[in-house]
Amino acid sequence: MGWGMAAELREDLLRPAETILDKPLIPADIVAVDGNAMLRNTAIGMAPASTVAQRLVARLYDPHAPPSDVLICFDCPRAMVDLRAEVAAKRSRRVLCAASATTVAALTEASMPCEWELLFASSGGKAAAMRMLIRAVKRAVVAAATPPRSPTVTMSLPDGTLWVYPFGSTSRFADALAAQPYGEAEAQLVVAIRSAVYTAAAEGLPAPRTVVHTIDTDILLQLLGIWARNVSVVMAKVWKAKTGAIYRSRKAAAPAPAAAWRVYSFDALRAIFGRTALAVANAQFWLLCAGGVDYCGGIGGFGWYQKTCAELATTAQVCRGRDGAVVLAIKPFAAALVGRRNGVRRNADVDAFVDELCRLVFCARYYLWPAGSTGPAYDPRAIPRGKAATVAEWLASAPDDEVELAAAVVVPQGGGPDDAQSLRGYAVYTGPGPPQ
């Protein structure tokens, strides 16, 4: 998945948290990988599966300074949230050309009957390609091991099981993944990282240095839903021109550009959006409004620029509710939008607008990661429709209601002095089960 905010605006917004590195190899205690995203990014042309797997493993860590743990997560189709089927249907309608069943059947680990892009273009081809690539990654992990300094590698597989190497080892992530068996690879990464970071905080230990590898920009929104101390995200490759300027395409950076990687620090992101858990949850909601993800589109089409929504990220429409829950206050939310609407209103349908708000609520509930949850159910009545005939009328007549997003923002027991406010009054998480 990706975050739909315009790339230039997103990069400007996140620049205080950005570092440009010449290599993606960052010293870490934990390396966490979105397996689906990274394999699709690495599987280029007709390179054999074994080559793709070796390339992926080689870019995760320096074998001379390995992490203690590597976690590679893959989507588990049987555990997806209910809106995932809708996303899959939309993607299938965009496919123009895909490998035939005969071509898919000819796939082997050593040879390619067609380009990877054609295999990924159909459900059958994608499933076969991922099976082949996962087998190849397992072999590459074993081949890359250099005992006694090798990391413990955990792979969360599409059937919901774990593969751990060295064989016979215990995965530090097993309990967290079993307690909240999410379907999406990114969601699995988030709950595993949360368990590692929060457990360290509860024990009075420094949060482990954690590096996430993905190309999907929505991970930036997802990680805002936890106390992501010492967590960095290595995003897709960029290109550095001779002048030092950074470009997204190699052609734009010519001549003789050098590869580079964008890295985002979540310690710095907290400083941008506010250090309390509630402030970050509010920023998360407005950034969803700005650009949307797979499950929501944002409110741009109804008359609000992405930049306007991003500027509202430091306001307080997501707040502590009357009963202590984390809520979206509908009337203040509507009031923040009134007067900021632009003239480019591609969609004036109030029903479509309210439906989009319901989808935003779904995403906010998802990305606040309540303990024990495996994802929310979509509620098409989460936001009251009322009797308004237009979007403007809905904004003017918005009810003084609260929509619960989470019973509490789950935060660690412990934490540094600068996070004291984020710990006060919230559910405390001390392990993979429900908060104490």
N, C-alpha and C positions, 0 to 999 in steps of 0.2 A: 504494500500500500504506500501511498505518498500523501504528503500534505499539500493541498492545492494552492497555497499562497504563492504568488508570483516570485520567481527565483530571486530577482533583484531586491525586492522588498524583504524577503525572508533573510537574505544575506546581510542586508543593512541592519535589520532588527537584531540579528544574532552575532554581529561582528564583534562586540565586546567579549563574547565567549569563544571566539574562533582563534585557532592557531593553524598555520600552514606548515606542514612537514614534508620533507623530501621522501620519507619512507613511512609506510603504515605500521612499522614495528615499534610499538610503544612499550616501555617497561610496565609490567602489570602483574598483579597477583591472580586476577581472573580475566580471561579473554572469553567474551560471549559473542556468539555468531548467529545471525539470522541465516540459517542454512539455505532456505529457498531463495532468498534475495541474492545471496552471495554466489550461489552456484549459477543462477541465471546470469549474473553479471560476469562470471568467469568463463562460462561455456560459450565460446565465441567461434563462429565459423563451423568447421568440421573437425576441430581438435578432438582426439579420442577422450573418452571419459577418464582414463587414467591420467592423462596430461592435465585435464581440467582439475581433477582432485589434487594433484601434486601442486599446481599453481595456488589453489586455495589454501592448502595447509602451509605452504611456504610463506604466505603473506600474513599469517596470524601472529607469529612470535619469533623472536631471535632464539635459536636453539642453544646459544651460549648463555642466555639469560632467560630461561623459560619461566612462564607463570606456574603457579601451583596447580591451577585448574583451567581447563578449556571446556566450554559448554557450547555445543552446536545444536540448535533446535530446528525442527522441521514441522510444517503444518500437519495437524492430525485431523483429517477430514471429518471423522465421526463426532468430533467434539466442538464444531464451529458454532458461533452464535447464530441466531435465527436469520439475521439479515444477510448472512454470507451467501445464501443461495441466490438472493437478488443480485448481489455483486457478480457472482459467477455467470449468471444469465446475461448481464450487461456486457461482460467481457467476451462471451462467446459470440455475441452479435457483431462484435467489431472484427472478428477473425475473417480475413480475406483468403488466406491460403494456409493449408496445414498438410502435414505428412499423411499419406494414406496408411491404412492398416497394414498393407503389405510392406511398406517402407519401415513402419514402426517395428514390425516383426523381425526385420533384418538387423536391428541395432545390436551391437555387441560392445563389450568394454574396450576392445582394441580397434574397432573400426566404426565409421559413421556412414550410414546410407544417405544422409542429407544433413543440412545445417541444423544446429540446435534450435534455432528460431522456429523452424517448421515443426519440430517435435513438440515444442512448448505451446504451439498454437491450438492444440486440441487436448481434450481431457485425457483421452487414451494415450496419446503421444507424451503428454506431460508426465503422467503416472509412470510410464515405462522409462522415460528419461531420468526421472528422479530415483527410481529403484536402481538403475544402473549407476548413477552418479553417487548415490549413498554407499553402495558396495565399494566403489572406487575410493571414496573418502576414507572408509574404514581401513582399506589396504594402505592408503597414503599415511594415515595416522600411525599405523604399526611400523611402516618403513621409516618414518621420520623420528621415531623414538630413539633417544640416546641415553639409556639408563646409566647412572642412577638419577640423572637430572631431568628426566622426562616429566611433563605434567600429567595429571590424571585427566583424561578426556572423557566427557560424557556426551553422548548423542541421544537426543530425544527424538525418537523415530515416528514416522507417520502412523504406525499402528498403536502408538501410545506407550510403547515399551522403551526402556533405556538400554543403550549399549555403552559399556564402560571399559576403558583401557588404561592401564594394564589390566588384563583379565584377572578377576578376583578382587579388584579394588572396589571400594565403596564410594559412591558419588556424594559429595557434600550437598548436591541439589535435589537428591531423590525425594526427601520428605516434602520440600516445598512444592515440587512438581506434582507429587501425588495428592497433596492437600488441595491444590487448585489446578486440575488438569485441563488447562485451556487448550483450544484447538489451534489458535494462531501461533506461529513461531515467535513473533514479537512479544505476545502476551506471556508465553512461557519464559522468555528471557527476563521480562520485567519482574515476575514473581520470584524467580530464582535469584536475581540481583538483590531484590528487596530482602529476601531471607538472609543472604550473606552479609549485607550491609547492616541490617537491623540486629542480627545476632551479634556482630562485632560490637555495636554500640551498647547492647544490653550487657555484654561482658566487660565493658570498659576498655575495649581494644580499638585501635585505629580502624576506620573503615577500609576494607581491602581496595587496592587500586584496581579498578575495573575498566576494561576497554571493550566497547561494543563495536562490532563490524557489521555494517549494513549499507544498503543504498537507498532504503526507504525512509524518506524524511519524516514520516509521521511518528517514528520512534522518538523524535524530539518532543512531541506532545505527550506521548505515552509515559515517558520517564518523568515528566513534570508531575505525574500523579503519585510519585513516591519520593522519599527523602534520599535523593540519588547522590549521596556524599561520595567524593573521590571517583565519580563515574565520568568517563569521556566516551564520545562516539566518533569513530572514524567513518567519515562519509565517503562518497564515491570519489574516484580520481578526478583531479582537475589538472590544468596545465599552466606552467609558469613561463612567461615570455622572458626574453633576455633583459627586458626593462624591469623585471620583477613583478609585473602585473599578472594577476591571476585570471584565467579564462576557463569557461566550462568546456570548450571544444579545443581540440588540438589545432585545428585549422586557424582559429582566431588568434592563437598564441604564436603562430609561425612568424619567422623561421626558427628552426631548431629549438622547439619548446622542451621543457623538462617536466616530467611527471611530478605531481605533488598531491597531497591529500589534505582535505579540510578535517579538522578535529574540533569538536565542541565540548567544552567543559561544563558539567552541570553545577559545579560549585559556582562558576561565574554566571550561569543562567539564573540561579536563585537570586543573585545580587541584582539582576536586571528586573525581575518581576516581583521581588519582595521575598523576605526570608521566612515569613510564616507560611504554614501549610495552606491556610485559607487564601492568602494573597496569591499563591501560586495556582491554586485551584481556580480562582477567578480569572487569572491570566490565561490559563489553559482553555477555559470556556470561550473567551473572546477570540483567542487564536483559532479555535475551531470555527467560530462565526466568520472569521476572516477568509479562511481558505478551504475548510472542510477536509475530509478524508474519504475513504471508500464508502462509509456509511452515512455521510452527510455532505452537502455541497457548499455549506456556508450561505450567508445572506447577501452576497454581492449582487446577485441577479434581481434582488428586490429593492435595491437602491442604496446600498452602503458600500463605499470603497473598502478594499482590504486594509488600506492604511488607516482608515477611520476606526475600524474594528481593533486593529493593533494598538492604536492610541488609547482605546478604552480598556486595555488590559490591566491598567493600574487602578481602575475604579473598583467599586465593591458591590456588584450585583449578585455575585455568589458569596454567600455569607452564612453566619450561624443563624439557624431558624428559631422559631418560637419554642420548639421542643428540643432544641440543642443539635438537631441534625444539620448537615451541610445542604443548603438549598439554593435554588435560583429564585430570587425575589422578582416576580413577574412585572409588577408595576414599576419599580425602579429600573428594570431592564428596558422596558418600553420607553420610559422617560429619557434614558440615555440615548436612545435611537432617534427620538423626535428632535427635529431641528438639525440633524446631521445627515439626513437623507439627500442623495444627489438626484440629478435629473435623469440619470441613465437607469430607468426602471424597466428592465426587460420583462419582468414578470410581476403583474399587479394582482394576481389571483390570491385572495386572502386564504383560501383553503390550502393552496400550495405553500404559502408562507408559514401557516401554523404547522403543516406537516413537516416542513424543514426544521422548525423549532423543536418538534418532537424528536426528530432525528439527532439534533444537537444534544438534547437531553440524554438520548440513548448513548451517544459517544462519551459524554461527560460521566455518566454512570459507569461505563465500561472502564474509562481511563483513570478513575479514582481507585480502582483495584480493591474493593472491599474484601476483607479476609473471608475465606470460605466460598467466595463466588467463582464461577467459571464464565461469567459474562451475563449482562442483563438481558431481559426480554424486551423487544421493541414494543412500546406502548403508544399507539396512535392518538390516544386521548391524554397524553401527559400534560399538554398545554391546552387550556380551555379555548375553544373556538369562539364562543359567544355569538352575538348576532350581527357583528360587523359585516358590512358589504365590501369594504376595501381594506387594504393594509393600513392606510392612514386612520381609518375608523377603529381598527383593532388596537393600534397604538394608543389612541386617545381614550379608549374605554377598557384598557387592560385591567384585569381584576387584581385586587390586592391579595393575591394568593402566593403561596410558596410551593415550589416543586422540589421534592426531595431528590438530591443527587446521590447522597451517601449518608448512612447513619452516623458516620464519623470518618474523618481522614485518618487513616492508619499510619501512625508514626512510631519511631523506635523508642525503646526505653533507654534513656541516656542521651548522648549527643553533645555537641560542643556548645559553648556559651552563646555563640551567635545564633543558635537554633533554639534557644530556650523558649521563645514565644511559640514556636511551632509545636512544642511538646505539651503546652498547657491546655488541658481541657479536651484532648483528643484520645481516641482509643489507642492503647499501647500494644504494639506488636512485639512479641518475644519469641515467635517460632512459626512454623508453617500452619498451625491451626488457627482458630478464631482468636481475636485479640482478647487479652485479659481485662 
